Amino acid sequence: MSQFIEPQPFESHPDTLSRSQLRKYLRQQRKALTFEEQQQAAEYLALNLLKNPDLHRARHIAIYLPNDGEIDPHLYMDIARRKGVQFYLPVLHPIHPGKLVFSPYFDGVELKANRFGIPEPAFSKGLKRPVWALDAVLFPLVGFDENGGRLGMGGGFYDRTFAFSRLRPGLAPKLIGLAHDFQKMKALPIEPWDVPLHSVVTDRYCYRFKRSLPA
């Protein structure tokens, strides 16, 4: 059974690839997983999320609906809901391009595909929760490294939405990436605007990182 541990040395991956090449390589790897492998990964992910101390007191958590081979957080969500956790889905901001808002996600909520084909709730100014009022944000990763650097899909939505965390760390939620463990890299090419993570939870481990935000 997986245990909560500090980061261990990462296996080497091709370090001569650009960010776009790494993104393509890792996406191919996760999309190659079978249904059974994805299901097993989701079960171990749920166990590790339930043990993650950053989530023990969290009651308002942003999450995502998996696609493109992303690790599936549904099992964790089902368990956490029974413990009183309210979840929120990212919604493309209709006024500020490139940013996200977060709307409540519950059984029966109507979802519509956004311009990327990803289901999301309809935007409602009255229902959205301010990003600083979230306790934690769980978002999918394409890759991550031993220092908490991350590789996303390339749109920069989370970086722009949580850029305030660099200037006002006390208002920032816990930023937690979710990934299959094979998505870990020795080192990633990091850009100045990349927002670092508090931790990454995979189907094998919980990796916690030293960063400027409060632990």
ROSE-4610 file (N, C-alpha, C; in Angstrom, 1 decimal, always signed):
// ROSE-4610
residu = [M/M/M/S/S/S/Q/Q/Q/F/F/F/I/I/I/E/E/E/P/P/P/Q/Q/Q/P/P/P/F/F/F/E/E/E/S/S/S/H/H/H/P/P/P/D/D/D/T/T/T/L/L/L/S/S/S/R/R/R/S/S/S/Q/Q/Q/L/L/L/R/R/R/K/K/K/Y/Y/Y/L/L/L/R/R/R/Q/Q/Q/Q/Q/Q/R/R/R/K/K/K/A/A/A/L/L/L/T/T/T/F/F/F/E/E/E/E/E/E/Q/Q/Q/Q/Q/Q/Q/Q/Q/A/A/A/A/A/A/E/E/E/Y/Y/Y/L/L/L/A/A/A/L/L/L/N/N/N/L/L/L/L/L/L/K/K/K/N/N/N/P/P/P/D/D/D/L/L/L/H/H/H/R/R/R/A/A/A/R/R/R/H/H/H/I/I/I/A/A/A/I/I/I/Y/Y/Y/L/L/L/P/P/P/N/N/N/D/D/D/G/G/G/E/E/E/I/I/I/D/D/D/P/P/P/H/H/H/L/L/L/Y/Y/Y/M/M/M/D/D/D/I/I/I/A/A/A/R/R/R/R/R/R/K/K/K/G/G/G/V/V/V/Q/Q/Q/F/F/F/Y/Y/Y/L/L/L/P/P/P/V/V/V/L/L/L/H/H/H/P/P/P/I/I/I/H/H/H/P/P/P/G/G/G/K/K/K/L/L/L/V/V/V/F/F/F/S/S/S/P/P/P/Y/Y/Y/F/F/F/D/D/D/G/G/G/V/V/V/E/E/E/L/L/L/K/K/K/A/A/A/N/N/N/R/R/R/F/F/F/G/G/G/I/I/I/P/P/P/E/E/E/P/P/P/A/A/A/F/F/F/S/S/S/K/K/K/G/G/G/L/L/L/K/K/K/R/R/R/P/P/P/V/V/V/W/W/W/A/A/A/L/L/L/D/D/D/A/A/A/V/V/V/L/L/L/F/F/F/P/P/P/L/L/L/V/V/V/G/G/G/F/F/F/D/D/D/E/E/E/N/N/N/G/G/G/G/G/G/R/R/R/L/L/L/G/G/G/M/M/M/G/G/G/G/G/G/G/G/G/F/F/F/Y/Y/Y/D/D/D/R/R/R/T/T/T/F/F/F/A/A/A/F/F/F/S/S/S/R/R/R/L/L/L/R/R/R/P/P/P/G/G/G/L/L/L/A/A/A/P/P/P/K/K/K/L/L/L/I/I/I/G/G/G/L/L/L/A/A/A/H/H/H/D/D/D/F/F/F/Q/Q/Q/K/K/K/M/M/M/K/K/K/A/A/A/L/L/L/P/P/P/I/I/I/E/E/E/P/P/P/W/W/W/D/D/D/V/V/V/P/P/P/L/L/L/H/H/H/S/S/S/V/V/V/V/V/V/T/T/T/D/D/D/R/R/R/Y/Y/Y/C/C/C/Y/Y/Y/R/R/R/F/F/F/K/K/K/R/R/R/S/S/S/L/L/L/P/P/P/A/A/A]
num = [1/1/1/2/2/2/3/3/3/4/4/4/5/5/5/6/6/6/7/7/7/8/8/8/9/9/9/10/10/10/11/11/11/12/12/12/13/13/13/14/14/14/15/15/15/16/16/16/17/17/17/18/18/18/19/19/19/20/20/20/21/21/21/22/22/22/23/23/23/24/24/24/25/25/25/26/26/26/27/27/27/28/28/28/29/29/29/30/30/30/31/31/31/32/32/32/33/33/33/34/34/34/35/35/35/36/36/36/37/37/37/38/38/38/39/39/39/40/40/40/41/41/41/42/42/42/43/43/43/44/44/44/45/45/45/46/46/46/47/47/47/48/48/48/49/49/49/50/50/50/51/51/51/52/52/52/53/53/53/54/54/54/55/55/55/56/56/56/57/57/57/58/58/58/59/59/59/60/60/60/61/61/61/62/62/62/63/63/63/64/64/64/65/65/65/66/66/66/67/67/67/68/68/68/69/69/69/70/70/70/71/71/71/72/72/72/73/73/73/74/74/74/75/75/75/76/76/76/77/77/77/78/78/78/79/79/79/80/80/80/81/81/81/82/82/82/83/83/83/84/84/84/85/85/85/86/86/86/87/87/87/88/88/88/89/89/89/90/90/90/91/91/91/92/92/92/93/93/93/94/94/94/95/95/95/96/96/96/97/97/97/98/98/98/99/99/99/100/100/100/101/101/101/102/102/102/103/103/103/104/104/104/105/105/105/106/106/106/107/107/107/108/108/108/109/109/109/110/110/110/111/111/111/112/112/112/113/113/113/114/114/114/115/115/115/116/116/116/117/117/117/118/118/118/119/119/119/120/120/120/121/121/121/122/122/122/123/123/123/124/124/124/125/125/125/126/126/126/127/127/127/128/128/128/129/129/129/130/130/130/131/131/131/132/132/132/133/133/133/134/134/134/135/135/135/136/136/136/137/137/137/138/138/138/139/139/139/140/140/140/141/141/141/142/142/142/143/143/143/144/144/144/145/145/145/146/146/146/147/147/147/148/148/148/149/149/149/150/150/150/151/151/151/152/152/152/153/153/153/154/154/154/155/155/155/156/156/156/157/157/157/158/158/158/159/159/159/160/160/160/161/161/161/162/162/162/163/163/163/164/164/164/165/165/165/166/166/166/167/167/167/168/168/168/169/169/169/170/170/170/171/171/171/172/172/172/173/173/173/174/174/174/175/175/175/176/176/176/177/177/177/178/178/178/179/179/179/180/180/180/181/181/181/182/182/182/183/183/183/184/184/184/185/185/185/186/186/186/187/187/187/188/188/188/189/189/189/190/190/190/191/191/191/192/192/192/193/193/193/194/194/194/195/195/195/196/196/196/197/197/197/198/198/198/199/199/199/200/200/200/201/201/201/202/202/202/203/203/203/204/204/204/205/205/205/206/206/206/207/207/207/208/208/208/209/209/209/210/210/210/211/211/211/212/212/212/213/213/213/214/214/214/215/215/215]
x = [+0.8/+0.0/+0.9/+0.5/+1.2/+1.3/+2.4/+2.6/+3.0/+2.7/+3.0/+4.5/+5.2/+6.7/+7.2/+8.4/+9.0/+9.5/+9.8/+10.2/+11.5/+11.5/+12.6/+13.3/+14.5/+15.1/+14.3/+14.2/+13.4/+14.2/+13.5/+14.1/+14.3/+15.4/+15.7/+14.7/+14.3/+13.6/+14.3/+14.0/+14.7/+14.8/+16.0/+16.2/+16.6/+16.5/+16.9/+15.6/+14.5/+13.2/+12.7/+12.1/+11.4/+10.2/+9.6/+8.3/+7.2/+7.1/+6.1/+6.3/+7.6/+8.0/+7.7/+8.1/+7.8/+6.3/+5.6/+4.1/+3.5/+4.0/+3.5/+3.9/+5.2/+5.7/+4.9/+4.7/+4.0/+2.5/+1.9/+0.5/+0.3/+1.2/+1.1/+1.2/+2.1/+2.3/+1.0/+0.4/-0.8/-2.0/-2.1/-3.2/-3.1/-1.9/-1.7/-2.1/-2.5/-2.9/-4.2/-4.4/-5.7/-6.7/-8.0/-9.0/-8.7/-8.3/-8.0/-6.8/-5.8/-4.7/-5.2/-6.0/-6.6/-7.4/-8.2/-9.1/-8.2/-7.2/-6.3/-5.6/-5.1/-4.5/-5.4/-6.7/-7.7/-7.9/-7.8/-8.0/-6.9/-5.6/-4.5/-4.4/-4.8/-4.8/-5.7/-6.9/-7.9/-7.3/-6.6/-6.0/-5.0/-4.2/-3.1/-3.7/-4.7/-5.4/-6.0/-6.6/-7.2/-6.2/-4.9/-3.9/-3.1/-3.4/-2.6/-3.0/-2.0/-2.3/-2.8/-2.5/-2.9/-4.4/-5.1/-6.5/-7.3/-6.7/-7.4/-8.5/-8.3/-9.3/-9.9/-9.6/-10.2/-11.6/-12.5/-13.9/-14.4/-13.6/-13.9/-12.7/-12.9/-11.8/-12.2/-11.3/-11.5/-10.9/-11.6/-11.2/-11.4/-11.2/-11.3/-12.0/-12.5/-13.1/-12.0/-11.6/-10.4/-10.7/-9.8/-9.8/-8.4/-8.1/-6.8/-5.9/-6.5/-5.6/-5.3/-5.8/-5.5/-5.9/-5.2/-5.6/-6.9/-7.8/-9.2/-9.4/-9.9/-10.1/-11.5/-12.3/-13.8/-13.9/-13.2/-13.3/-13.0/-12.0/-11.7/-12.8/-13.3/-14.4/-15.7/-16.0/-17.2/-17.0/-15.8/-15.5/-15.6/-14.9/-14.8/-16.1/-17.0/-18.3/-19.1/-18.9/-19.6/-19.1/-17.9/-17.3/-17.6/-18.5/-18.9/-18.1/-17.3/-16.5/-17.3/-17.2/-17.9/-16.8/-17.1/-16.2/-16.6/-15.6/-15.9/-15.1/-15.7/-15.0/-14.6/-13.4/-13.0/-13.9/-14.1/-14.9/-14.1/-14.1/-13.4/-14.0/-13.3/-13.8/-14.4/-15.7/-16.3/-15.8/-15.2/-14.8/-13.3/-12.6/-11.1/-10.5/-10.2/-9.6/-8.4/-8.3/-7.1/-7.1/-8.3/-8.4/-9.6/-9.6/-10.6/-11.4/-12.7/-13.5/-13.9/-14.4/-14.8/-16.2/-17.0/-18.4/-18.7/-19.7/-20.0/-20.3/-19.8/-20.0/-20.7/-21.9/-22.7/-23.5/-24.1/-25.0/-26.1/-26.3/-27.4/-27.0/-25.8/-25.5/-25.3/-25.8/-25.7/-24.4/-23.8/-22.5/-22.6/-21.8/-21.7/-20.3/-19.9/-18.6/-18.1/-16.9/-16.4/-15.7/-14.9/-14.4/-13.2/-12.8/-11.8/-12.4/-13.8/-14.5/-14.5/-14.2/-14.2/-15.5/-16.2/-17.5/-17.2/-18.1/-18.0/-19.4/-19.6/-20.9/-21.1/-22.3/-22.6/-22.0/-21.5/-20.9/-22.1/-21.9/-22.9/-22.1/-22.2/-21.5/-21.9/-23.2/-23.6/-23.2/-22.9/-22.5/-21.0/-20.2/-18.8/-18.2/-17.1/-16.4/-15.1/-14.7/-13.5/-12.3/-11.3/-10.2/-9.5/-9.4/-8.8/-9.6/-10.9/-11.7/-11.7/-11.0/-10.8/-9.8/-10.0/-9.0/-7.9/-8.2/-7.2/-7.7/-6.7/-7.0/-6.3/-7.0/-6.5/-6.6/-5.4/-5.5/-4.6/-4.9/-4.1/-2.8/-1.8/-0.5/-0.2/+0.6/+1.2/+2.5/+3.3/+4.5/+4.8/+5.7/+6.2/+7.6/+8.3/+9.7/+9.9/+11.2/+11.5/+11.5/+11.4/+11.3/+10.0/+9.0/+7.6/+7.3/+8.2/+7.9/+6.9/+6.1/+5.0/+4.9/+4.4/+4.1/+2.6/+1.9/+0.5/+0.2/-1.0/-1.4/-0.9/-0.4/+0.2/-0.7/-1.9/-2.8/-2.5/-1.8/-1.5/-2.6/-3.8/-5.0/-4.7/-4.1/-3.9/-2.8/-1.8/-0.8/-1.3/-2.2/-2.8/-3.8/-4.5/-5.6/-5.0/-3.8/-3.2/-1.9/-1.7/-0.5/-0.5/-1.6/-1.7/-1.0/-0.8/-0.2/+1.2/+1.9/+3.3/+3.3/+2.4/+2.4/+1.6/+0.6/-0.3/-0.4/+0.7/+0.7/-0.2/-0.6/-1.5/-2.9/-3.2/-4.6/-4.6/-3.5/-3.5/-4.0/-4.8/-5.2/-4.0/-4.1/-3.1/-3.2/-2.1/-2.0/-1.4/-2.3/-1.9/-2.1/-1.0/-1.1/-1.4/-2.2/-2.4/-1.9/-1.3/-0.6/-0.4/-0.2/+0.4/+1.8/+2.3/+3.7/+4.7/+4.5/+5.5/+5.6/+4.7/+4.9/+5.9/+6.5/+7.6/+8.8/+9.5/+10.7/+11.8/+13.1/+14.2/+14.2/+14.0/+13.9/+13.1/+12.4/+11.6/+12.1/+12.0/+12.2/+11.1/+11.4/+10.4/+10.5/+9.3/+9.2/+9.0/+9.3/+9.2/+7.8/+6.8/+5.4/+4.8/+5.5/+4.9/+4.7/+3.5/+3.2/+3.6/+4.5/+4.9/+3.8/+4.0/+3.1/+3.5/+2.4/+2.7/+3.0/+2.3/+2.6/+2.0/+2.4/+1.9/+1.4/+0.3/-0.2/-0.4/+0.2/+0.1/-0.5/-0.5/-1.1/-0.1/+1.1/+2.1/+2.5/+2.7/+3.2/+2.5/+2.8/+2.5/+3.8/+4.1/+5.4/+5.1/+5.8/+5.7/+6.9/+6.7/+7.8/+8.0/+9.3/+9.6/+9.3/+8.6/+8.3/+8.0/+7.8/+7.6/+6.3/+5.3/+4.0/+4.1/+3.2/+3.2/+2.9/+3.5/+3.4/+2.0]
y = [-1.2/+0.0/+1.2/+2.3/+3.5/+4.2/+4.9/+5.6/+7.0/+7.9/+9.3/+9.5/+9.9/+10.1/+11.4/+11.8/+12.9/+12.5/+13.4/+13.0/+12.1/+11.1/+10.3/+10.6/+10.2/+10.5/+10.0/+10.9/+10.6/+9.8/+9.0/+8.3/+9.4/+9.2/+10.1/+9.9/+11.0/+11.0/+11.8/+11.7/+12.5/+14.0/+14.5/+15.9/+16.8/+16.3/+17.2/+17.7/+17.3/+17.6/+19.0/+19.7/+21.0/+20.7/+21.8/+21.6/+20.9/+21.4/+20.8/+19.4/+19.0/+17.6/+16.7/+17.3/+16.5/+16.3/+17.4/+17.3/+16.2/+16.1/+15.1/+13.7/+13.6/+12.3/+11.8/+12.6/+12.2/+11.9/+12.7/+12.5/+11.2/+10.8/+9.5/+8.4/+8.5/+7.5/+7.3/+8.3/+8.1/+7.7/+8.1/+7.7/+6.2/+5.6/+4.2/+3.3/+3.8/+3.0/+2.3/+1.1/+0.4/+0.8/+0.5/+0.8/+0.3/-1.0/-1.6/-0.9/-0.4/+0.3/+1.6/+2.3/+3.6/+3.4/+2.4/+2.1/+1.8/+1.0/+0.7/+2.0/+2.8/+4.1/+5.0/+5.0/+5.9/+5.4/+4.1/+3.6/+4.0/+3.8/+4.2/+5.7/+6.5/+7.9/+8.3/+7.7/+8.1/+7.8/+6.7/+6.4/+7.4/+7.8/+8.8/+10.2/+10.6/+11.8/+11.9/+10.8/+10.7/+10.8/+10.5/+10.5/+11.9/+12.7/+13.9/+14.9/+15.3/+16.3/+17.6/+18.0/+19.3/+19.3/+18.1/+18.0/+17.6/+17.4/+16.9/+17.9/+19.1/+20.1/+20.9/+20.5/+21.2/+20.8/+21.9/+21.7/+22.2/+23.0/+23.6/+23.3/+22.4/+21.9/+22.0/+22.6/+22.6/+21.3/+20.7/+19.4/+19.5/+18.4/+18.4/+17.1/+17.1/+15.9/+15.4/+14.2/+13.7/+13.5/+13.7/+13.4/+13.3/+12.8/+12.8/+11.8/+10.8/+9.9/+10.4/+11.5/+12.1/+11.1/+11.1/+10.2/+10.7/+9.7/+10.0/+10.2/+11.4/+11.7/+11.4/+10.7/+10.5/+9.7/+8.7/+7.8/+8.6/+9.4/+10.3/+11.3/+11.8/+12.8/+12.2/+11.0/+10.3/+10.1/+9.7/+9.5/+10.8/+11.8/+13.1/+13.8/+13.6/+14.2/+13.7/+12.4/+11.8/+12.4/+13.0/+13.7/+15.2/+15.6/+17.0/+18.0/+17.5/+18.3/+18.8/+20.1/+20.7/+20.8/+20.3/+20.4/+21.4/+21.9/+23.0/+22.6/+22.9/+22.7/+24.0/+24.0/+25.2/+25.5/+26.8/+27.3/+28.4/+28.4/+29.4/+30.8/+31.7/+33.0/+33.7/+34.1/+34.7/+36.2/+36.8/+38.2/+38.4/+37.6/+37.7/+36.5/+36.6/+35.5/+34.9/+33.6/+33.0/+32.7/+33.1/+32.8/+31.8/+31.3/+30.4/+31.0/+30.5/+30.7/+29.3/+29.2/+27.8/+27.8/+26.9/+26.8/+25.4/+25.4/+24.2/+23.0/+21.9/+20.6/+19.6/+19.2/+18.3/+17.5/+16.4/+15.5/+16.3/+16.1/+16.8/+18.1/+18.7/+20.0/+19.8/+20.7/+20.6/+21.0/+20.2/+20.5/+20.7/+21.6/+21.8/+21.9/+21.4/+21.4/+22.8/+23.2/+24.5/+24.4/+25.4/+25.5/+24.4/+23.8/+22.8/+21.4/+21.4/+20.1/+19.5/+20.3/+19.8/+20.3/+19.3/+19.7/+20.6/+21.6/+22.6/+23.1/+23.5/+24.1/+25.5/+25.9/+27.2/+28.3/+29.3/+30.4/+31.1/+31.3/+32.0/+32.9/+34.2/+35.1/+34.8/+34.5/+34.3/+33.0/+32.0/+30.7/+30.5/+31.2/+30.9/+31.2/+30.5/+30.7/+31.4/+32.5/+33.2/+32.2/+32.4/+31.5/+31.5/+32.7/+32.7/+32.1/+31.8/+31.1/+29.6/+29.1/+27.6/+27.2/+26.0/+25.4/+24.7/+24.1/+23.4/+23.3/+23.2/+23.0/+21.8/+20.8/+19.6/+19.7/+19.7/+19.9/+18.9/+18.5/+17.5/+18.0/+17.1/+17.5/+16.6/+17.2/+16.4/+15.8/+16.6/+16.2/+17.0/+16.5/+17.3/+16.8/+17.6/+17.3/+17.3/+17.0/+16.8/+18.1/+19.2/+20.5/+21.1/+20.4/+20.9/+21.7/+21.7/+22.2/+21.4/+22.0/+21.2/+21.6/+20.6/+20.8/+20.6/+21.6/+21.4/+21.3/+21.5/+21.4/+22.5/+23.6/+24.7/+25.9/+25.9/+27.0/+28.1/+27.8/+28.8/+29.3/+28.6/+29.0/+29.0/+28.0/+27.9/+28.9/+29.1/+30.1/+31.5/+31.9/+33.2/+33.3/+32.3/+32.4/+32.5/+31.8/+31.7/+32.5/+33.4/+34.3/+35.1/+35.4/+36.2/+35.5/+34.2/+33.4/+33.8/+34.4/+34.8/+36.1/+37.0/+38.2/+38.1/+37.3/+37.2/+35.7/+35.1/+33.7/+33.3/+34.2/+33.9/+33.6/+34.1/+33.9/+32.7/+32.1/+31.0/+29.7/+29.0/+27.6/+26.7/+25.5/+24.5/+24.1/+24.1/+23.8/+22.4/+21.5/+20.0/+19.4/+19.0/+18.4/+16.9/+16.4/+14.9/+14.3/+13.2/+12.6/+11.1/+10.4/+9.0/+9.1/+8.2/+8.3/+8.3/+7.7/+7.7/+9.0/+10.0/+11.3/+12.2/+11.7/+12.4/+12.5/+13.6/+13.9/+14.3/+14.1/+14.5/+16.0/+16.7/+18.2/+18.6/+19.7/+20.2/+21.6/+22.0/+23.4/+24.3/+25.2/+26.0/+27.4/+28.0/+29.4/+30.3/+31.6/+32.5/+32.6/+32.4/+32.6/+31.3/+30.2/+28.9/+29.0/+28.8/+28.8/+27.4/+27.4/+26.1/+25.4/+24.2/+23.3/+23.2/+22.9/+22.5/+21.0/+20.2/+18.8/+18.2/+17.0/+16.2/+14.9/+14.4/+13.1/+12.2/+11.0/+10.1/+8.8/+7.8/+6.5/+5.7/+6.3/+5.6/+6.4/+7.7/+8.5/+9.8/+10.5/+11.9/+12.6/+13.5/+14.2/+15.7/+16.1/+17.4/+18.2/+19.5/+20.3/+21.6/+22.0/+23.3/+24.4/+25.4/+26.5/+27.7/+28.9/+30.1/+30.2/+29.5/+29.6/+28.8/+29.2/+28.5/+27.0/+26.3/+24.8/+24.4]
z = [+0.0/+0.0/+0.0/-0.7/-0.8/+0.6/+0.8/+2.0/+1.7/+2.7/+2.6/+2.9/+1.9/+2.1/+1.4/+1.8/+1.1/-0.2/-1.1/-2.5/-2.4/-3.3/-3.5/-4.8/-5.1/-6.3/-7.5/-8.5/-9.7/-10.7/-11.5/-12.6/-13.7/-14.5/-15.5/-16.7/-17.3/-18.6/-19.6/-20.8/-21.8/-21.4/-21.2/-20.7/-21.8/-23.0/-24.2/-24.9/-24.4/-25.1/-24.7/-25.6/-25.2/-24.4/-23.9/-23.1/-24.0/-25.2/-26.1/-26.4/-26.6/-26.8/-25.6/-24.4/-23.2/-23.0/-23.3/-23.1/-24.0/-25.3/-26.2/-25.7/-25.3/-24.8/-23.6/-22.6/-21.4/-21.6/-22.5/-22.8/-23.5/-24.4/-25.0/-24.0/-23.0/-22.0/-21.2/-20.8/-19.9/-20.7/-22.0/-22.8/-23.2/-23.1/-23.4/-22.3/-21.1/-20.0/-20.4/-19.9/-20.1/-19.1/-19.3/-18.4/-17.0/-16.9/-15.6/-14.9/-15.7/-15.1/-14.6/-15.3/-14.8/-13.6/-13.6/-12.4/-11.1/-11.3/-10.2/-9.7/-10.6/-10.3/-9.5/-9.9/-9.2/-7.8/-7.6/-6.2/-5.3/-5.8/-5.0/-4.8/-5.8/-5.7/-4.6/-4.5/-3.5/-2.1/-1.9/-0.6/-0.2/-1.2/-0.9/-0.6/-1.3/-1.1/+0.3/+0.7/+2.1/+3.2/+2.9/+3.9/+3.8/+2.8/+2.6/+3.7/+4.5/+5.6/+5.1/+3.9/+3.3/+3.1/+3.1/+2.8/+4.1/+5.2/+6.4/+6.8/+6.7/+7.2/+6.0/+4.8/+3.7/+3.5/+3.3/+3.1/+1.8/+1.1/-0.2/-1.1/-2.0/-2.8/-4.3/-5.1/-6.6/-7.1/-8.1/-8.7/-10.2/-10.9/-12.3/-12.8/-14.0/-14.6/-15.6/-15.4/-16.2/-17.7/-18.5/-19.9/-20.4/-21.6/-22.1/-21.3/-20.6/-19.9/-18.5/-18.1/-16.7/-15.6/-14.5/-13.4/-12.9/-12.5/-12.2/-10.7/-10.2/-8.8/-8.3/-9.2/-8.8/-7.5/-7.3/-6.1/-4.9/-4.9/-3.7/-3.5/-4.6/-4.5/-3.8/-4.2/-3.6/-2.1/-1.7/-0.3/+0.5/-0.1/+0.6/+0.8/-0.2/-0.1/+1.1/+1.4/+2.5/+3.8/+3.8/+4.9/+5.0/+4.1/+4.1/+3.2/+2.3/+1.4/+0.3/-0.1/-1.3/-2.3/-3.5/-4.6/-5.7/-6.4/-7.4/-8.7/-9.8/-11.1/-11.7/-12.4/-13.1/-14.3/-14.5/-15.6/-16.3/-17.6/-18.3/-18.0/-17.6/-17.3/-18.5/-18.5/-19.7/-20.0/-19.0/-19.2/-19.2/-18.4/-18.4/-19.1/-20.3/-21.1/-20.4/-20.4/-19.9/-18.4/-17.7/-16.3/-16.0/-14.8/-14.4/-13.2/-13.2/-11.9/-11.5/-10.3/-9.8/-9.3/-9.9/-9.6/-8.9/-8.0/-7.2/-8.2/-7.8/-8.5/-7.6/-8.0/-7.2/-8.1/-7.5/-8.4/-9.0/-10.3/-11.0/-11.6/-11.3/-11.9/-13.4/-14.2/-15.6/-16.1/-17.0/-17.6/-19.1/-19.6/-21.0/-21.4/-22.6/-23.1/-23.4/-22.9/-23.3/-24.6/-25.0/-26.3/-26.5/-25.4/-25.5/-25.4/-25.4/-25.3/-23.9/-22.9/-21.5/-20.8/-20.2/-19.5/-18.3/-18.2/-17.1/-16.8/-15.5/-15.2/-15.9/-16.1/-16.7/-15.7/-16.3/-15.4/-14.7/-13.4/-12.6/-11.6/-11.7/-10.8/-9.3/-9.1/-7.8/-7.1/-8.0/-7.4/-7.3/-8.1/-8.1/-6.7/-6.4/-5.2/-5.5/-4.7/-5.0/-4.8/-5.6/-5.6/-4.2/-3.6/-2.3/-1.2/-1.4/-0.5/-0.6/-1.6/-1.7/-0.7/-0.1/+0.8/+0.1/-1.1/-1.8/-3.3/-4.2/-5.6/-6.1/-6.6/-7.2/-8.7/-9.3/-10.8/-11.5/-12.7/-13.4/-13.9/-13.9/-14.4/-15.6/-16.6/-17.6/-17.1/-16.3/-15.7/-14.5/-13.7/-12.5/-12.2/-11.4/-11.0/-9.5/-9.1/-7.7/-6.9/-7.6/-6.9/-6.9/-7.3/-7.4/-8.6/-9.6/-10.9/-11.6/-12.5/-13.1/-14.6/-15.3/-16.8/-17.0/-17.5/-17.8/-19.2/-19.6/-21.0/-21.9/-21.3/-22.1/-22.2/-21.6/-21.7/-20.7/-19.6/-18.6/-17.8/-17.8/-17.0/-15.5/-15.0/-13.5/-13.1/-13.9/-13.6/-13.5/-14.5/-14.4/-13.3/-13.0/-12.0/-10.6/-10.4/-9.0/-9.0/-9.9/-9.9/-8.6/-8.0/-6.8/-5.6/-5.7/-4.6/-4.3/-5.4/-5.2/-4.3/-4.5/-3.7/-2.4/-2.4/-1.2/-0.8/-0.3/+0.0/+1.1/+2.0/+3.0/+2.6/+1.4/+0.8/-0.1/-0.4/-1.4/-0.8/-1.6/-1.2/-1.4/-0.9/-1.1/-2.6/-3.3/-4.7/-4.9/-5.3/-5.3/-6.7/-7.3/-8.6/-8.4/-9.4/-9.4/-10.7/-10.6/-11.8/-11.5/-12.6/-12.5/-12.1/-11.3/-10.8/-11.9/-13.0/-14.1/-14.8/-14.4/-15.0/-14.3/-13.3/-12.6/-13.4/-13.4/-14.2/-13.2/-13.6/-12.8/-12.7/-13.8/-13.8/-15.0/-14.9/-16.0/-16.3/-17.6/-17.9/-17.4/-16.4/-15.7/-16.2/-16.4/-16.8/-15.6/-15.6/-14.5/-14.0/-14.8/-14.4/-13.9/-13.9/-13.4/-11.9/-11.5/-10.0/-9.4/-8.4/-7.8/-7.0/-6.8/-6.1/-4.6/-3.8/-2.4/-2.4/-3.2/-3.2/-4.5/-4.8/-5.9/-5.3/-5.6/-5.2/-6.4/-6.3/-7.4/-6.9/-7.8/-7.4/-6.6/-6.4/-5.5/-4.3/-4.4/-3.3/-3.2/-2.1/-1.9/-1.8/-2.7/-2.7/-2.2/-1.2/-0.7/-1.0/-1.2/-1.7/-0.8/-0.7/+0.0/-1.0/-0.6/-1.5/-0.6/-1.2/-0.5/+0.2/-0.2/+0.5/+1.8/+2.7/+4.0/+3.9/+4.8/+4.7/+5.4]
